[in-house]
Amino acid sequence: MPRRGDKDAVVRNIEILGEASKSISEELKKKYPEVEWREISRTRDKIIHFYFGVDLSIIWDIITVDIPSLREKLKRITKREGWEIYI
C-alpha cells in the first residue's frame, strides 16, 4: 500500500498538471485537439474541490491510463513545435 505522502504527492502533481493546462493558449489547444485540454483542467477541479477525500481508483486510472497517453501526445507536440522539454 502506498504511503500517505506518496499519495499526496501524486494527487498534488495531477492538480498542478490541471492548473498548468489552463495556461495553454487557445491557439495551441485548437492546433492540437487530440489532447483533452478541458478534461485535464476539469480533473484538477474535481480533485481540488473534493473535500472529503479522493477516490484513489480514479487517481490510479489517471496515472496508469491517462498520463501515459498524454505524455506520448505531449512528446509529439514538443517535437513538432521544436521545443526541447523533458517529458
Number of C-alpha atoms within 10 A of each C-alpha: 4 6 7 8 9 10 15 12 11 14 20 15 13 22 21 13 16 21 17 13 19 14 9 11 10 11 8 10 15 11 11 14 9 10 17 14 18 12 12 21 20 17 18 22 14 12 19 15 10 11 8 6 9 16 10 11 9 12 18 12 11 17 15 11 11 14 15 12 13 17 13 11 15 16 16 12 16 14 12 9 9 9 10 9 9 6 8
